[in-house]
Amino acid sequence: MANGGWGPPPGGGGYNQPPGFGQPQGGYNQPPGFGQPQGGYNQPPGFGPPQGGYNQPPGFGPPPGMPPGWQPQQPMLDGGVPWESASGGLLMRWWQTIGATLKGRPFFAAVALNDDAMSAVTFHTMTLALMGFVFGLFYLSVPAVLGTVLLGALSRTGFGLPLAGGAYGMGFGLWIAATLGGAVVGFVGPWVSGGIHHLILALFGGIPPDRSYAHTVRAHAYANAGATIFSALPYLGIGTLVTFALGIKNHLEAYEEMHHCGAGKALAAYFAPFVCSCCGCCGCVGMTLALGSIAPIIGP
């Protein structure tokens, strides 16, 4: 012992490991029962996909009424139909929807997702009511000018004020009538015209089993409102021409997206009311029977 402790063993070199200590030659062998069993691990009961696979979460897949695997012909409009959105004011949603109709198929692909005809008819009603309001201003301006002229010319006779008041009253009456008339036509029109379109499409076999009258009315209301608004354009009938052209385009795209009926059947359905109004009931029946007989030729 040196300096109060135990020193190295005599002879130096440190301590040697006792015999039998340390790792055996060839390393340690795994104890019996440890490690992966023969054939690998089996999955515990209850794990893995259920029998028949997983069900699709609610809200995914084709919309109600559409067959499995359904896909819109065109990418749908982001955010859906603005008129049916919960955000924004009434006039803002109306104006955004008018602009969305100009986007064509993406808009009508969003329209085709459900059969909410009343929302579409409400939009159509507001569109024609606003048009009646604007045209009513013109109807108001003419009697107003006439009343002002009468008031100045006949002021000394005592008849100027009554005649001017009558002219102003007539102008306001026309204005109100144009607005209310537009609203009435806007509400009733889609149910009637859409019904004729639906009948013609059904005669041609252009209505799928899961599509109804409400689907056709919905497509027609949005398509017609988006075209009719342009009839307010002035300059020698330009508005009428634009409305007619857009009416054809919108209905073609709307019915193809809603019913997947093809262009021929969609055009035949669109022009049917024009033939009915021009040729009368006999012409309408004759045209319906004739077109129904050539439905296989029109095809999709």
C-alpha positions in Angstrom: 0.0 0.0 0.0 1.4 3.4 -1.0 0.2 6.8 -0.1 -2.7 5.4 1.9 -4.3 3.3 -0.9 -3.9 0.0 -2.8 -1.5 0.2 -5.5 -0.9 -2.0 -8.6 -0.2 -5.7 -8.0 3.3 -6.7 -7.7 5.1 -7.0 -10.9 3.0 -4.3 -12.7 0.8 -4.9 -15.8 -2.6 -4.3 -14.0 -5.2 -6.9 -13.0 -6.0 -9.8 -15.3 -9.7 -10.8 -16.0 -10.7 -13.9 -14.1 -11.3 -17.0 -16.2 -14.8 -17.4 -17.5 -15.7 -13.7 -17.8 -16.3 -11.8 -21.1 -18.1 -12.6 -24.3 -18.0 -16.3 -25.2 -16.5 -17.3 -28.5 -18.9 -16.8 -31.4 -21.0 -14.2 -29.5 -24.2 -14.6 -27.5 -27.0 -16.9 -28.9 -30.6 -15.6 -28.8 -32.6 -17.2 -26.0 -35.3 -19.6 -27.1 -38.7 -18.0 -27.9 -37.3 -14.6 -28.8 -37.3 -13.1 -32.3 -39.8 -13.2 -35.2 -41.9 -16.3 -35.3 -41.7 -18.7 -38.2 -43.9 -17.3 -41.1 -43.8 -13.7 -39.7 -46.2 -11.9 -37.5 -50.0 -12.3 -38.1 -52.2 -9.1 -38.1 -54.2 -8.8 -34.9 -57.9 -9.4 -35.3 -59.9 -6.2 -36.2 -57.0 -4.5 -38.0 -56.9 -3.7 -41.7 -59.7 -2.7 -44.1 -63.2 -4.0 -43.3 -64.8 -6.6 -45.5 -65.9 -4.9 -48.7 -63.5 -2.0 -48.3 -64.0 1.4 -46.8 -67.1 3.4 -47.4 -66.8 6.9 -48.9 -67.2 9.7 -46.4 -70.3 11.9 -46.7 -70.0 14.7 -49.2 -67.6 12.9 -51.4 -68.3 11.3 -54.8 -71.0 12.1 -57.3 -73.8 14.5 -56.2 -77.2 13.0 -55.2 -79.0 11.5 -58.2 -75.9 10.9 -60.2 -74.8 7.4 -61.1 -71.5 6.0 -59.5 -68.5 7.3 -61.3 -70.2 10.4 -62.6 -67.9 13.3 -63.5 -68.9 16.7 -64.9 -68.0 17.3 -68.5 -66.1 20.4 -67.5 -64.4 21.6 -64.3 -66.9 23.2 -62.1 -67.0 26.8 -61.2 -65.0 27.5 -58.0 -67.4 28.2 -55.1 -70.5 27.0 -57.0 -73.4 29.2 -58.1 -72.8 32.7 -56.5 -76.6 33.3 -56.3 -76.9 30.4 -53.9 -74.0 31.4 -51.7 -74.6 32.4 -48.1 -72.1 35.3 -48.3 -72.6 38.7 -49.9 -75.5 40.9 -50.4 -78.4 40.3 -52.8 -77.4 42.6 -55.5 -73.7 41.5 -55.3 -74.7 37.8 -55.6 -77.0 38.6 -58.5 -74.3 40.5 -60.4 -71.7 37.8 -59.7 -74.0 35.2 -61.1 -74.7 37.2 -64.2 -70.9 37.3 -64.8 -70.6 33.6 -64.0 -73.1 32.7 -66.7 -70.6 34.1 -69.2 -68.1 31.4 -68.1 -70.2 28.8 -69.9 -69.8 25.1 -69.0 -68.0 25.4 -65.7 -70.9 27.5 -64.4 -73.6 25.1 -65.7 -71.6 22.1 -64.3 -72.1 23.7 -60.9 -75.8 24.3 -61.7 -76.2 20.6 -62.5 -75.3 19.5 -59.0 -78.8 19.6 -57.7 -82.5 20.2 -58.5 -83.1 23.4 -56.6 -85.4 24.9 -59.1 -86.8 27.6 -56.8 -83.4 29.3 -56.3 -82.9 29.5 -60.1 -86.4 30.8 -60.7 -85.9 33.4 -58.0 -82.8 34.6 -59.8 -84.7 34.7 -63.1 -87.5 36.6 -61.4 -85.1 39.3 -60.0 -83.3 39.6 -63.4 -86.5 40.3 -65.3 -87.8 42.6 -62.6 -84.7 44.7 -62.7 -85.0 44.8 -66.5 -88.6 46.0 -66.2 -87.4 48.6 -63.7 -84.8 50.0 -66.1 -87.2 49.9 -69.1 -89.8 51.5 -66.9 -87.6 54.5 -66.5 -87.8 55.0 -70.2 -91.6 54.7 -70.1 -91.6 57.2 -67.3 -89.4 59.7 -69.1 -91.7 60.0 -72.2 -94.9 61.0 -70.2 -92.7 63.2 -67.9 -91.5 65.2 -70.9 -95.0 65.4 -72.3 -96.4 66.6 -69.0 -93.7 69.3 -68.7 -94.6 70.5 -72.2 -98.3 70.5 -71.5 -97.7 72.3 -68.1 -95.8 75.1 -69.9 -98.1 75.4 -72.9 -101.5 75.3 -71.1 -100.6 77.0 -67.8 -102.8 80.0 -68.6 -105.8 78.0 -69.6 -106.1 76.1 -66.3 -105.8 72.7 -68.1 -102.0 72.5 -67.9 -101.7 71.2 -64.4 -104.3 68.5 -64.6 -103.0 67.3 -68.0 -99.4 67.3 -66.7 -100.4 65.4 -63.6 -102.2 62.8 -65.7 -99.0 62.4 -67.9 -96.8 62.0 -64.8 -99.3 59.6 -63.3 -99.3 57.5 -66.5 -95.5 57.5 -66.5 -95.3 56.2 -63.0 -98.0 53.7 -63.7 -96.1 52.3 -66.7 -92.9 52.2 -64.6 -94.6 50.1 -61.8 -96.3 47.9 -64.4 -93.1 47.2 -66.2 -91.3 46.2 -63.0 -94.2 44.1 -61.7 -94.8 42.6 -65.1 -91.1 41.6 -65.4 -91.3 39.9 -62.0 -94.4 38.0 -62.9 -93.0 36.8 -66.2 -89.7 36.1 -64.6 -91.4 33.8 -62.1 -93.9 32.0 -64.3 -91.8 31.8 -67.5 -89.3 29.1 -66.4 -92.0 26.7 -65.2 -93.7 26.9 -68.5 -90.8 27.1 -70.9 -88.8 24.7 -68.8 -91.7 22.3 -68.9 -91.9 22.4 -72.7 -88.2 21.8 -72.9 -88.4 18.9 -70.5 -91.2 17.4 -72.6 -89.2 17.6 -75.8 -86.1 16.2 -74.2 -88.2 13.3 -72.7 -89.6 12.5 -76.2 -86.1 12.3 -77.6 -84.9 10.1 -74.7 -82.7 13.0 -73.4 -83.8 12.8 -69.8 -81.8 10.3 -67.6 -83.9 8.2 -65.1 -82.6 10.2 -62.2 -83.3 13.7 -63.7 -86.7 15.4 -63.1 -88.7 18.4 -64.3 -87.1 20.5 -61.6 -83.7 19.8 -63.0 -84.7 21.2 -66.4 -86.4 24.2 -64.9 -83.3 25.0 -62.9 -81.0 24.8 -66.0 -83.4 26.8 -68.1 -83.9 29.6 -65.5 -80.1 30.3 -65.1 -79.5 29.9 -68.9 -82.3 32.2 -69.9 -81.6 34.9 -67.3 -77.9 35.0 -68.3 -79.0 35.7 -71.9 -82.0 37.9 -71.4 -80.1 40.6 -69.5 -78.3 41.6 -72.7 -81.6 42.6 -74.4 -81.1 45.9 -72.5 -78.3 46.7 -75.0 -79.3 49.6 -77.3 -78.3 50.3 -80.9 -80.6 48.9 -83.5 -81.4 45.5 -82.1 -77.9 44.5 -81.0 -79.4 43.5 -77.7 -81.9 41.2 -79.3 -79.2 39.5 -81.5 -76.9 39.0 -78.5 -79.7 37.6 -76.4 -80.8 35.2 -79.1 -77.2 33.9 -79.6 -76.5 33.6 -75.9 -79.8 31.9 -75.4 -78.8 29.2 -77.8 -75.3 28.8 -76.3 -76.4 28.9 -72.7 -79.2 26.3 -73.2 -77.0 24.0 -75.2 -74.4 24.0 -72.4 -76.9 23.9 -69.6 -78.8 20.9 -70.9 -75.7 19.0 -71.9 -74.3 19.4 -68.4 -77.6 18.7 -66.6 -78.9 15.8 -68.7 -75.9 14.8 -70.8 -78.4 14.7 -73.7 -76.2 15.9 -76.5 -76.3 19.0 -78.6 -79.0 17.9 -81.1 -81.6 17.2 -78.4 -80.7 20.3 -76.5 -81.2 22.5 -79.5 -84.5 20.8 -80.5 -85.8 21.4 -77.0 -84.7 25.1 -77.0 -86.4 25.9 -80.3 -89.7 24.1 -79.5 -91.4 27.0 -77.8 -90.5 29.3 -80.7 -92.2 26.9 -83.1 -95.2 26.7 -80.7 -95.6 30.4 -80.5 -95.2 31.0 -84.3 -97.2 28.1 -85.7 -99.8 27.7 -83.0 -101.0 24.5 -81.3 -101.4 22.5 -84.5 -97.9 23.3 -85.6 -96.6 22.5 -82.1 -98.2 19.1 -82.1 -97.0 18.3 -85.6 -93.5 19.5 -84.9 -93.4 17.4 -81.7 -94.5 14.3 -83.5 -92.1 14.9 -86.3 -89.2 15.5 -84.1 -90.1 12.6 -81.9 -90.0 10.3 -84.9 -86.5 11.4 -85.9 -85.0 11.3 -82.4 -82.8 8.4 -83.4 -81.4 10.5 -86.2 -80.7 13.5 -84.0 -78.9 11.2 -81.5 -76.7 12.5 -78.8 
